[in-house]
Amino acid sequence: MGQNFLIKNLLNRVIYMKLICIILFLSASSILAKQPLRIGLDWVINIQHGLLIYAKAKNLIPKDTEFVPFQSSSKALQQLSLGTINLAISYEPAIKALQKKGLQIEEGFTLIKEPLDVFVSTVPLKALKGKKIGHQSSPGSFSESFLETILKTVSLTFNDVERIYSLYHLSQGLLSGQYDAAMHIPLIFAPELLEHNPDLHIYKLKDFGISYNGQVLAHHKNSKNMDAIYKGLTKAKEEIIANPEIAWNIIIKEYPELNTRHSKERWRRYTALLL
C-alpha cells in the first residue's frame, strides 16, 4: 500500500513537472509571437551570417528581425529550447547531440551542406605522432569521434598524440606554437592563417569522409508558421548565388564594419559553399 502510494505520488510529480514545462514554453511562445523574429547567432555577427543579413535587408524575412549573439551555437540552441528565441544558427551534429539530451529542437533550414570546420596542421598527417593537437571536444562527443577518424587515416590513435583542450583561440595557439595541429578552425577563415605560416596543411573534414550540414537554422519542435521564413531564406540564397557581388554591397551597407579585405575574401569562400 505504502509503495503504491509512493509510486503514484512520483508519477503525479512527473506529470506536474511536464505540465509546468509546457506552460512555460507556451507562455514564452505567446510573448515571442508579439515580438520581432529573434534569431540566435553562434557568435558575434560576421560574414558567415551574410545570408541572414541580406535576407533581412531585402525584406525576405521580417524587417524588424533581431540577431541575438551567443558565445556558441550550443548556447543559442539552449535558449531556443527555452523559447526565448525563434531560431538558432548551428550545425547538424550539435543539434543532434542536444536532442539526445532532451532539448526540444530540430533542424529547420540548411544554409551550408558541408562541414564549415577544417583540420589544420603544421606537419603532414603522417607526422602527427607525438604532436600536440588543440581541440574543443568533450569525451565521447561527436567532434572527438571526428578527430579519431582523422587519426585513423594515418594509423594513429589518441594514445599517439597529446590532446590539449581550449575553448577559444585555437588559431592563435596554432600560430604561436602551443599546438602542432588544431581542430575546429573555420573553413572560410583558415586560408588567412597561411599569411602567417605558408607551410600549414589545411584539410577539409569531408576529405576524411566526415559529412554533415555545416550551417543550419534550428527551430523549436512546437514552432509554427516557419514556412514563410524558410521560403524567404531560400529566395535570399538563390539571389546571392546569382549575384554575390550585389549581395556583398547590400551586406556592407547594413554592417559597414564588415567592409574589409579579409571579410570580402571570406564572403567569396562562403558563397562558393552555397552552391
Backbone as CSV, one residue per row, in Angstrom:
resi,resn,N_x,N_y,N_z,CA_x,CA_y,CA_z,C_x,C_y,C_z
1,MET,0.837,-1.210,0.000,0.000,0.000,0.000,0.869,1.257,0.000
2,GLY,1.866,1.255,0.930,2.752,2.412,1.020,3.571,2.596,-0.236
3,GLN,4.010,1.459,-0.821,4.801,1.526,-2.045,3.979,2.067,-3.205
4,ASN,2.724,1.613,-3.310,1.836,2.095,-4.373,1.605,3.594,-4.255
5,PHE,1.472,4.054,-3.007,1.261,5.487,-2.764,2.468,6.291,-3.243
6,LEU,3.684,5.763,-2.938,4.905,6.465,-3.345,5.026,6.534,-4.862
7,ILE,4.705,5.417,-5.529,4.770,5.380,-6.993,3.781,6.363,-7.595
8,LYS,2.539,6.362,-7.041,1.509,7.272,-7.537,1.925,8.725,-7.327
9,ASN,2.505,9.000,-6.166,2.955,10.356,-5.843,4.067,10.800,-6.792
10,LEU,4.988,9.861,-7.103,6.087,10.168,-8.009,5.571,10.465,-9.416
11,LEU,4.616,9.650,-9.880,4.034,9.863,-11.208,3.329,11.208,-11.296
12,ASN,2.620,11.559,-10.217,1.934,12.857,-10.181,2.931,14.008,-10.284
13,ARG,4.073,13.849,-9.622,5.106,14.887,-9.662,5.683,15.030,-11.076
14,VAL,5.914,13.877,-11.733,6.448,13.894,-13.094,5.474,14.589,-14.039
15,ILE,4.185,14.227,-13.919,3.151,14.847,-14.757,3.079,16.349,-14.494
16,TYR,3.180,16.726,-13.229,3.127,18.140,-12.834,4.289,18.914,-13.459
17,MET,5.504,18.321,-13.401,6.674,18.999,-13.955,6.557,19.157,-15.468
18,LYS,6.017,18.131,-16.142,5.819,18.221,-17.588,4.837,19.330,-17.938
19,LEU,3.763,19.431,-17.135,2.774,20.484,-17.370,3.387,21.866,-17.190
20,ILE,4.236,22.000,-16.166,4.909,23.274,-15.913,5.781,23.653,-17.109
21,CYS,6.547,22.665,-17.647,7.413,22.915,-18.805,6.598,23.358,-20.013
22,ILE,5.460,22.692,-20.233,4.596,23.039,-21.366,4.047,24.449,-21.204
23,ILE,3.604,24.774,-19.989,3.051,26.106,-19.710,4.109,27.184,-19.928
24,LEU,5.349,26.908,-19.446,6.432,27.878,-19.609,6.751,28.105,-21.078
25,PHE,6.784,27.018,-21.852,7.075,27.160,-23.282,5.970,27.927,-23.987
26,LEU,4.709,27.587,-23.676,3.586,28.268,-24.319,3.567,29.745,-23.957
27,SER,3.934,30.042,-22.704,3.984,31.445,-22.272,5.057,32.198,-23.041
28,ALA,6.245,31.550,-23.148,7.339,32.185,-23.891,6.965,32.352,-25.355
29,SER,6.317,31.327,-25.920,5.897,31.393,-27.325,4.889,32.506,-27.545
30,SER,3.983,32.675,-26.573,2.971,33.723,-26.677,3.612,35.102,-26.673
31,ILE,4.634,35.240,-25.807,5.346,36.517,-25.739,6.104,36.765,-27.038
32,LEU,6.800,35.692,-27.525,7.571,35.828,-28.756,6.692,36.156,-29.952
33,ALA,5.469,35.627,-29.931,4.555,35.858,-31.053,4.239,37.337,-31.214
34,LYS,4.347,38.090,-30.117,4.050,39.512,-30.152,5.316,40.342,-30.371
35,GLN,6.456,39.662,-30.467,7.728,40.346,-30.621,8.304,40.098,-32.011
36,PRO,9.364,40.840,-32.380,10.028,40.596,-33.663,10.627,39.190,-33.705
37,LEU,10.846,38.683,-34.901,11.543,37.411,-35.066,12.940,37.552,-34.475
38,ARG,13.321,36.607,-33.614,14.636,36.662,-32.963,15.445,35.434,-33.384
39,ILE,16.605,35.690,-33.974,17.477,34.610,-34.436,18.756,34.603,-33.602
40,GLY,19.007,33.496,-32.919,20.215,33.358,-32.115,21.413,33.021,-32.992
41,LEU,22.496,33.783,-32.839,23.715,33.563,-33.618,24.711,32.734,-32.818
42,ASP,25.631,32.089,-33.530,26.640,31.253,-32.884,27.869,32.041,-32.442
43,TRP,27.872,33.335,-32.647,28.971,34.214,-32.230,28.528,35.632,-32.554
44,VAL,29.415,36.600,-32.411,29.073,37.957,-32.831,28.813,37.937,-34.332
45,ILE,28.042,38.885,-34.801,27.672,38.871,-36.215,28.917,39.020,-37.089
46,ASN,29.004,38.183,-38.112,30.147,38.205,-39.020,29.683,37.771,-40.408
47,ILE,30.610,37.664,-41.326,30.235,37.432,-42.720,29.597,36.060,-42.926
48,GLN,29.809,35.115,-42.003,29.144,33.814,-42.104,27.639,33.937,-41.878
49,HIS,27.204,35.092,-41.392,25.777,35.360,-41.218,25.249,36.223,-42.369
50,GLY,26.049,36.327,-43.419,25.708,37.212,-44.535,24.363,36.922,-45.168
51,LEU,24.001,35.654,-45.271,22.720,35.308,-45.890,21.559,35.864,-45.069
52,LEU,21.683,35.797,-43.752,20.632,36.335,-42.876,20.562,37.855,-42.986
53,ILE,21.740,38.488,-43.012,21.790,39.950,-43.143,21.125,40.381,-44.444
54,TYR,21.474,39.687,-45.514,20.921,40.003,-46.834,19.410,39.806,-46.849
55,ALA,18.945,38.677,-46.305,17.506,38.379,-46.303,16.720,39.450,-45.555
56,LYS,17.276,39.921,-44.453,16.599,40.975,-43.685,16.606,42.290,-44.463
57,ALA,17.746,42.637,-45.043,17.861,43.897,-45.784,16.913,43.937,-46.978
58,LYS,16.699,42.789,-47.619,15.820,42.714,-48.790,14.366,42.428,-48.409
59,ASN,14.101,42.416,-47.103,12.740,42.174,-46.607,12.213,40.781,-46.999
60,LEU,13.123,39.831,-47.156,12.732,38.451,-47.446,12.389,37.705,-46.156
61,ILE,12.866,38.251,-45.048,12.390,37.887,-43.713,11.994,39.208,-43.061
62,PRO,11.221,39.191,-41.971,10.740,40.456,-41.401,11.840,41.490,-41.196
63,LYS,11.523,42.727,-41.548,12.492,43.820,-41.476,12.935,44.106,-40.040
64,ASP,12.075,43.770,-39.074,12.423,44.036,-37.678,13.057,42.820,-36.998
65,THR,13.504,41.844,-37.786,14.184,40.667,-37.224,15.375,41.096,-36.374
66,GLU,15.526,40.458,-35.218,16.645,40.753,-34.323,17.654,39.609,-34.359
67,PHE,18.939,39.948,-34.490,20.011,38.964,-34.406,20.583,39.008,-32.990
68,VAL,20.520,37.881,-32.302,20.943,37.812,-30.899,22.224,36.985,-30.803
69,PRO,23.372,37.606,-30.505,24.631,36.853,-30.454,24.772,36.039,-29.170
70,PHE,25.338,34.846,-29.308,25.659,33.989,-28.165,27.120,33.566,-28.273
71,GLN,27.666,33.023,-27.193,29.069,32.618,-27.187,29.330,31.390,-28.046
72,SER,28.292,30.608,-28.293,28.446,29.402,-29.107,27.087,28.990,-29.646
73,SER,27.105,28.089,-30.614,25.836,27.607,-31.162,25.063,26.804,-30.120
74,SER,25.773,26.109,-29.229,25.095,25.331,-28.182,24.302,26.238,-27.249
75,LYS,24.882,27.395,-26.914,24.177,28.360,-26.051,22.905,28.842,-26.743
76,ALA,23.013,29.109,-28.043,21.843,29.566,-28.795,20.768,28.482,-28.827
77,LEU,21.178,27.231,-29.022,20.221,26.122,-29.069,19.527,25.923,-27.728
78,GLN,20.253,26.131,-26.652,19.653,26.003,-25.321,18.575,27.059,-25.110
79,GLN,18.850,28.282,-25.557,17.849,29.342,-25.436,16.667,29.090,-26.364
80,LEU,16.934,28.489,-27.507,15.858,28.117,-28.424,14.922,27.113,-27.757
81,SER,15.492,26.148,-27.073,14.693,25.134,-26.386,13.838,25.750,-25.286
82,LEU,14.345,26.825,-24.676,13.600,27.522,-23.617,12.536,28.454,-24.180
83,GLY,12.594,28.709,-25.485,11.580,29.551,-26.110,11.866,31.031,-26.064
84,THR,13.114,31.425,-25.745,13.429,32.861,-25.671,13.791,33.447,-27.033
85,ILE,14.107,32.568,-28.003,14.354,32.995,-29.377,13.556,32.086,-30.309
86,ASN,13.375,32.526,-31.550,12.567,31.758,-32.508,13.384,30.764,-33.318
87,LEU,14.619,31.157,-33.643,15.503,30.333,-34.459,16.919,30.424,-33.910
88,ALA,17.729,29.422,-34.209,19.134,29.459,-33.793,20.000,28.902,-34.907
89,ILE,21.100,29.576,-35.179,22.021,29.102,-36.204,23.020,28.146,-35.563
90,SER,23.198,26.993,-36.175,24.060,25.969,-35.595,24.528,25.030,-36.696
91,TYR,24.854,23.795,-36.322,25.243,22.783,-37.304,24.713,21.433,-36.850
92,GLU,24.555,20.524,-37.797,23.819,19.277,-37.582,24.276,18.463,-36.365
93,PRO,25.577,18.182,-36.172,25.974,17.358,-35.027,25.620,17.979,-33.676
94,ALA,25.744,19.309,-33.563,25.412,19.978,-32.300,23.928,19.850,-31.992
95,ILE,23.106,19.970,-33.024,21.656,19.834,-32.844,21.315,18.422,-32.386
96,LYS,21.905,17.425,-33.039,21.629,16.028,-32.680,22.108,15.705,-31.271
97,ALA,23.263,16.254,-30.892,23.803,15.997,-29.555,22.871,16.528,-28.471
98,LEU,22.306,17.719,-28.692,21.407,18.307,-27.696,20.022,17.672,-27.747
99,GLN,19.629,17.162,-28.901,18.371,16.408,-28.975,18.449,15.168,-28.089
100,LYS,19.617,14.518,-28.080,19.811,13.329,-27.250,19.724,13.660,-25.762
101,LYS,20.012,14.923,-25.428,19.915,15.359,-24.035,18.514,15.837,-23.680
102,GLY,17.600,15.747,-24.652,16.206,16.076,-24.370,15.742,17.442,-24.805
103,LEU,16.603,18.238,-25.452,16.165,19.558,-25.905,15.167,19.420,-27.048
104,GLN,14.099,20.195,-26.967,13.009,20.119,-27.947,13.299,21.013,-29.150
105,ILE,14.315,20.618,-29.905,14.739,21.397,-31.066,14.863,20.468,-32.272
106,GLU,14.830,21.057,-33.465,15.028,20.263,-34.674,15.552,21.138,-35.801
107,GLU,16.180,20.492,-36.776,16.699,21.221,-37.933,15.552,21.815,-38.737
108,GLY,15.760,23.047,-39.201,14.718,23.691,-39.974,15.130,24.012,-41.398
109,PHE,16.189,24.813,-41.543,16.617,25.271,-42.873,18.126,25.129,-42.989
110,THR,18.585,24.450,-44.029,20.018,24.239,-44.240,20.588,25.329,-45.143
111,LEU,21.601,26.025,-44.629,22.286,27.048,-45.418,23.490,26.454,-46.147
112,ILE,24.323,25.701,-45.414,25.518,25.074,-45.985,25.459,23.571,-45.728
113,LYS,25.689,22.779,-46.771,25.515,21.327,-46.665,26.799,20.561,-46.367
114,GLU,27.903,21.258,-46.140,29.143,20.562,-45.805,29.764,21.189,-44.558
115,PRO,30.654,20.460,-43.862,31.254,20.999,-42.632,31.943,22.337,-42.863
116,LEU,31.766,23.250,-41.921,32.403,24.570,-42.002,33.672,24.647,-41.155
117,ASP,34.101,23.510,-40.607,35.357,23.437,-39.863,36.390,22.673,-40.680
118,VAL,37.659,22.981,-40.437,38.746,22.240,-41.071,39.755,21.821,-40.007
119,PHE,40.603,20.876,-40.365,41.708,20.438,-39.506,42.973,21.060,-40.076
120,VAL,43.710,21.784,-39.231,44.918,22.476,-39.689,46.121,21.946,-38.921
121,SER,47.201,21.666,-39.640,48.388,21.085,-39.016,49.659,21.754,-39.528
122,THR,50.655,21.841,-38.653,51.956,22.384,-39.053,52.820,21.314,-39.706
123,VAL,52.380,20.059,-39.598,53.123,18.937,-40.184,52.157,18.074,-40.997
124,PRO,52.653,17.250,-41.910,51.761,16.331,-42.624,51.085,15.377,-41.640
125,LEU,49.946,14.839,-42.015,49.198,13.943,-41.127,50.054,12.792,-40.620
126,LYS,50.863,12.220,-41.493,51.651,11.047,-41.105,52.732,11.378,-40.072
127,ALA,52.984,12.692,-39.853,53.996,13.108,-38.883,53.384,13.578,-37.564
128,LEU,52.110,13.287,-37.343,51.419,13.770,-36.140,51.774,12.994,-34.867
129,LYS,52.382,11.841,-34.997,52.694,11.040,-33.812,53.572,11.831,-32.846
130,GLY,53.132,11.894,-31.577,53.859,12.626,-30.552,53.597,14.118,-30.548
131,LYS,52.720,14.594,-31.438,52.451,16.030,-31.549,51.262,16.451,-30.681
132,LYS,51.157,17.767,-30.463,50.074,18.342,-29.663,48.946,18.816,-30.580
133,ILE,47.719,18.439,-30.218,46.560,18.824,-31.024,45.579,19.622,-30.168
134,GLY,45.323,20.856,-30.559,44.344,21.686,-29.861,42.935,21.315,-30.287
135,HIS,42.020,21.291,-29.339,40.646,20.884,-29.664,39.670,21.453,-28.638
136,GLN,38.372,21.295,-28.921,37.306,21.733,-28.017,36.365,20.573,-27.708
137,SER,36.855,19.355,-27.856,35.996,18.175,-27.764,35.906,17.646,-26.338
138,SER,34.686,17.388,-25.889,34.497,16.715,-24.610,34.510,15.211,-24.853
139,PRO,34.858,14.404,-23.840,34.927,12.948,-24.021,33.614,12.365,-24.545
140,GLY,33.723,11.561,-25.589,32.534,10.927,-26.145,31.729,11.801,-27.081
141,SER,32.205,13.015,-27.351,31.455,13.942,-28.204,31.639,13.594,-29.676
142,PHE,30.778,14.201,-30.504,30.878,13.956,-31.946,32.203,14.454,-32.500
143,SER,32.702,15.603,-31.998,33.950,16.146,-32.539,35.150,15.295,-32.124
144,GLU,35.057,14.637,-30.975,36.122,13.714,-30.585,36.178,12.542,-31.564
145,SER,35.010,12.085,-31.980,34.970,10.987,-32.956,35.517,11.438,-34.307
146,PHE,35.332,12.728,-34.641,35.887,13.253,-35.891,37.419,13.204,-35.855
147,LEU,38.002,13.630,-34.723,39.458,13.597,-34.588,39.968,12.160,-34.654
148,GLU,39.237,11.261,-34.033,39.611,9.845,-34.072,39.631,9.338,-35.516
149,THR,38.644,9.754,-36.298,38.570,9.365,-37.713,39.767,9.898,-38.492
150,ILE,40.138,11.153,-38.226,41.283,11.762,-38.910,42.569,10.998,-38.595
151,LEU,42.779,10.689,-37.329,43.993,9.978,-36.923,44.054,8.572,-37.517
152,LYS,42.909,7.942,-37.635,42.868,6.578,-38.178,43.367,6.511,-39.616
153,THR,43.230,7.621,-40.346,43.665,7.613,-41.752,45.174,7.433,-41.877
154,VAL,45.910,7.720,-40.794,47.366,7.510,-40.799,47.760,6.509,-39.712
155,SER,46.800,5.653,-39.356,47.037,4.556,-38.397,47.503,5.047,-37.033
156,LEU,46.935,6.161,-36.573,47.235,6.684,-35.242,45.991,6.620,-34.364
157,THR,46.207,6.655,-33.046,45.115,6.696,-32.074,45.354,7.865,-31.130
158,PHE,44.421,8.078,-30.206,44.585,9.150,-29.223,45.844,8.944,-28.375
159,ASN,46.250,7.702,-28.202,47.447,7.404,-27.405,48.729,7.871,-28.085
160,ASP,48.637,8.150,-29.380,49.831,8.554,-30.133,50.039,10.063,-30.164
161,VAL,49.067,10.825,-29.664,49.160,12.291,-29.697,48.812,12.862,-28.324
162,GLU,49.139,14.133,-28.140,48.758,14.838,-26.910,47.646,15.821,-27.250
163,ARG,46.485,15.605,-26.658,45.347,16.479,-26.927,45.273,17.572,-25.864
164,ILE,45.147,18.811,-26.319,45.083,19.958,-25.406,43.753,20.672,-25.609
165,TYR,42.966,20.734,-24.545,41.639,21.357,-24.637,41.750,22.872,-24.499
166,SER,41.043,23.580,-25.365,40.976,25.041,-25.281,39.644,25.491,-25.852
167,LEU,38.881,26.231,-25.082,37.562,26.649,-25.539,37.655,27.711,-26.632
168,TYR,38.690,28.556,-26.557,38.838,29.635,-27.536,40.284,29.700,-28.044
169,HIS,40.498,30.542,-29.040,41.833,30.917,-29.520,42.644,29.740,-30.056
170,LEU,41.990,28.814,-30.735,42.721,27.687,-31.313,43.665,28.144,-32.427
171,SER,43.218,29.106,-33.227,44.069,29.605,-34.315,45.335,30.252,-33.766
172,GLN,45.168,31.080,-32.726,46.323,31.750,-32.127,47.286,30.740,-31.517
173,GLY,46.717,29.719,-30.859,47.551,28.682,-30.256,48.352,27.920,-31.293
174,LEU,47.744,27.711,-32.444,48.425,27.014,-33.536,49.574,27.856,-34.079
175,LEU,49.317,29.141,-34.290,50.335,30.028,-34.858,51.468,30.318,-33.875
176,SER,51.153,30.305,-32.578,52.173,30.601,-31.567,53.012,29.383,-31.199
177,GLY,52.631,28.211,-31.713,53.388,27.006,-31.406,52.888,26.247,-30.200
178,GLN,51.770,26.690,-29.628,51.202,25.977,-28.485,50.707,24.590,-28.904
179,TYR,50.220,24.503,-30.146,49.797,23.223,-30.718,50.535,22.998,-32.032
180,ASP,50.612,21.725,-32.414,51.150,21.379,-33.726,50.037,21.236,-34.757
181,ALA,48.815,21.069,-34.260,47.642,20.948,-35.131,46.422,21.369,-34.326
182,ALA,45.320,21.632,-35.020,44.112,22.063,-34.311,42.858,21.684,-35.080
183,MET,41.840,21.287,-34.312,40.507,21.059,-34.849,39.736,22.380,-34.802
184,HIS,38.527,22.371,-35.359,37.551,23.456,-35.185,38.000,24.806,-35.750
185,ILE,38.839,24.797,-36.763,39.224,26.053,-37.416,38.199,26.341,-38.517
186,PRO,37.555,27.524,-38.505,36.541,27.825,-39.522,37.108,27.777,-40.941
187,LEU,36.415,27.082,-41.809,36.873,26.876,-43.185,37.126,28.188,-43.915
188,ILE,36.215,29.143,-43.770,36.356,30.378,-44.558,37.425,31.313,-43.990
189,PHE,37.894,31.047,-42.749,38.950,31.857,-42.150,40.327,31.210,-42.322
190,ALA,40.357,29.884,-42.485,41.609,29.128,-42.466,42.673,29.622,-43.446
191,PRO,42.314,29.968,-44.704,43.360,30.411,-45.640,44.153,31.623,-45.153
192,GLU,43.564,32.431,-44.277,44.270,33.604,-43.757,45.447,33.205,-42.875
193,LEU,45.399,31.998,-42.299,46.498,31.522,-41.464,47.762,31.327,-42.293
194,LEU,47.578,31.072,-43.587,48.730,30.872,-44.471,49.551,32.148,-44.625
195,GLU,48.935,33.303,-44.352,49.670,34.563,-44.408,50.716,34.619,-43.300
196,HIS,50.451,33.907,-42.204,51.370,33.880,-41.062,52.319,32.684,-41.123
197,ASN,51.825,31.587,-41.702,52.651,30.386,-41.840,52.259,29.667,-43.132
198,PRO,52.965,29.939,-44.213,52.599,29.353,-45.513,52.794,27.841,-45.591
199,ASP,53.427,27.258,-44.572,53.689,25.815,-44.585,52.581,25.007,-43.915
200,LEU,51.526,25.671,-43.484,50.430,24.955,-42.828,49.723,24.022,-43.809
201,HIS,49.202,22.930,-43.271,48.409,21.980,-44.054,46.950,22.118,-43.626
202,ILE,46.065,22.397,-44.574,44.641,22.580,-44.282,43.858,21.429,-44.902
203,TYR,43.097,20.739,-44.056,42.337,19.577,-44.518,40.845,19.786,-44.257
204,LYS,40.039,19.651,-45.295,38.589,19.690,-45.114,38.123,18.379,-44.484
205,LEU,37.132,18.462,-43.609,36.636,17.256,-42.950,36.048,16.263,-43.946
206,LYS,35.471,16.777,-45.019,34.872,15.865,-45.998,35.933,15.011,-46.688
207,ASP,37.209,15.454,-46.636,38.296,14.651,-47.205,38.514,13.367,-46.414
208,PHE,38.011,13.348,-45.175,38.132,12.158,-44.324,36.825,11.369,-44.266
209,GLY,35.892,11.720,-45.149,34.608,11.028,-45.161,33.644,11.520,-44.104
210,ILE,33.949,12.670,-43.490,33.074,13.249,-42.465,32.091,14.192,-43.154
211,SER,30.824,13.885,-43.051,29.812,14.662,-43.774,28.660,15.043,-42.854
212,TYR,28.299,16.315,-42.870,27.127,16.793,-42.141,26.781,18.196,-42.629
213,ASN,25.580,18.639,-42.315,25.167,20.001,-42.663,25.897,20.979,-41.753
214,GLY,26.718,21.827,-42.362,27.604,22.676,-41.579,27.001,23.962,-41.059
215,GLN,25.905,24.415,-41.656,25.237,25.625,-41.155,23.735,25.444,-41.321
216,VAL,23.055,25.428,-40.196,21.630,25.103,-40.169,20.897,26.071,-39.253
217,LEU,19.683,26.425,-39.635,18.796,27.140,-38.720,17.902,26.107,-38.054
218,ALA,17.893,26.118,-36.734,17.051,25.196,-35.973,15.866,25.949,-35.393
219,HIS,14.771,25.224,-35.174,13.610,25.816,-34.503,13.123,24.870,-33.411
220,HIS,12.248,25.366,-32.556,11.664,24.532,-31.508,10.696,23.547,-32.145
221,LYS,10.602,22.358,-31.566,9.722,21.326,-32.132,8.268,21.776,-32.197
222,ASN,7.881,22.674,-31.308,6.495,23.143,-31.286,6.288,24.434,-32.081
223,SER,7.328,24.852,-32.797,7.214,26.088,-33.585,6.225,25.914,-34.730
224,LYS,5.556,27.009,-35.061,4.605,27.007,-36.172,4.902,28.181,-37.100
225,ASN,4.386,28.083,-38.309,4.443,29.183,-39.281,5.869,29.611,-39.635
226,MET,6.775,28.637,-39.776,8.141,28.943,-40.201,8.305,28.855,-41.721
227,ASP,7.298,28.346,-42.409,7.410,28.130,-43.857,7.726,29.418,-44.608
228,ALA,7.083,30.508,-44.216,7.310,31.790,-44.899,8.746,32.273,-44.685
229,ILE,9.275,32.055,-43.478,10.653,32.446,-43.172,11.621,31.639,-44.034
230,TYR,11.414,30.333,-44.083,12.307,29.470,-44.849,12.193,29.727,-46.352
231,LYS,11.001,30.087,-46.792,10.813,30.438,-48.204,11.608,31.702,-48.536
232,GLY,11.583,32.671,-47.619,12.339,33.904,-47.814,13.839,33.652,-47.834
233,LEU,14.310,32.747,-46.969,15.736,32.422,-46.931,16.168,31.669,-48.189
234,THR,15.276,30.831,-48.701,15.564,30.135,-49.960,15.737,31.139,-51.094
235,LYS,14.857,32.136,-51.121,14.931,33.197,-52.130,16.235,33.984,-51.981
236,ALA,16.605,34.291,-50.739,17.850,35.016,-50.477,19.053,34.212,-50.968
237,LYS,19.035,32.927,-50.698,20.128,32.042,-51.121,20.274,32.046,-52.638
238,GLU,19.156,31.957,-53.329,19.164,31.952,-54.802,19.719,33.267,-55.351
239,GLU,19.310,34.382,-54.752,19.761,35.692,-55.229,21.256,35.885,-54.978
240,ILE,21.735,35.403,-53.837,23.158,35.535,-53.514,24.003,34.709,-54.476
241,ILE,23.565,33.488,-54.764,24.292,32.633,-55.708,24.351,33.287,-57.086
242,ALA,23.252,33.918,-57.480,23.185,34.561,-58.797,24.022,35.830,-58.863
243,ASN,24.054,36.611,-57.760,24.753,37.899,-57.760,25.467,38.137,-56.425
244,PRO,26.556,37.406,-56.152,27.250,37.558,-54.868,27.820,38.952,-54.635
245,GLU,28.213,39.645,-55.718,28.791,40.984,-55.565,27.723,41.994,-55.150
246,ILE,26.549,41.901,-55.754,25.437,42.778,-55.366,25.061,42.515,-53.910
247,ALA,25.014,41.244,-53.541,24.680,40.876,-52.162,25.718,41.435,-51.193
248,TRP,26.998,41.367,-51.576,28.075,41.901,-50.742,27.864,43.387,-50.472
249,ASN,27.529,44.146,-51.489,27.326,45.586,-51.324,26.150,45.890,-50.402
250,ILE,25.120,45.065,-50.462,23.963,45.240,-49.571,24.359,44.940,-48.129
251,ILE,25.152,43.898,-47.939,25.574,43.487,-46.595,26.438,44.556,-45.935
252,ILE,27.416,45.080,-46.669,28.312,46.067,-46.050,27.619,47.409,-45.850
253,LYS,26.530,47.644,-46.571,25.737,48.842,-46.307,25.039,48.709,-44.959
254,GLU,24.595,47.481,-44.640,23.939,47.222,-43.355,24.951,47.181,-42.214
255,TYR,26.127,46.612,-42.486,27.171,46.463,-41.463,28.507,46.938,-42.040
256,PRO,28.751,48.256,-42.042,29.977,48.815,-42.638,31.260,48.238,-42.041
257,GLU,31.204,47.782,-40.795,32.404,47.238,-40.152,32.888,45.949,-40.818
258,LEU,32.022,45.329,-41.623,32.420,44.110,-42.333,33.152,44.410,-43.643
259,ASN,33.227,45.671,-44.003,33.835,46.060,-45.282,35.362,46.091,-45.171
260,THR,35.966,44.901,-45.141,37.419,44.764,-45.092,37.859,43.766,-46.169
261,ARG,39.144,43.779,-46.451,39.669,42.852,-47.463,39.421,41.406,-47.053
262,HIS,39.716,41.100,-45.792,39.540,39.723,-45.335,38.074,39.302,-45.366
263,SER,37.185,40.207,-44.973,35.759,39.869,-44.978,35.268,39.582,-46.389
264,LYS,35.755,40.351,-47.353,35.313,40.117,-48.733,35.824,38.769,-49.247
265,GLU,37.059,38.417,-48.870,37.599,37.111,-49.262,36.798,35.989,-48.598
266,ARG,36.439,36.214,-47.334,35.624,35.212,-46.629,34.258,35.081,-47.286
267,TRP,33.682,36.185,-47.714,32.380,36.153,-48.385,32.464,35.351,-49.682
268,ARG,33.536,35.529,-50.422,33.728,34.767,-51.659,33.786,33.266,-51.363
269,ARG,34.519,32.903,-50.301,34.622,31.478,-49.951,33.292,30.944,-49.430
270,TYR,32.574,31.788,-48.686,31.281,31.371,-48.127,30.257,31.136,-49.233
271,THR,30.154,32.073,-50.168,29.147,31.940,-51.227,29.433,30.734,-52.122
272,ALA,30.703,30.359,-52.251,31.041,29.164,-53.038,30.460,27.906,-52.394
273,LEU,30.265,27.947,-51.077,29.716,26.794,-50.350,28.195,26.720,-50.447
274,LEU,27.564,27.798,-50.895,26.105,27.812,-51.017,25.621,26.993,-52.210
275,LEU,26.493,26.766,-53.159,26.115,26.093,-54.409,25.677,24.653,-54.168
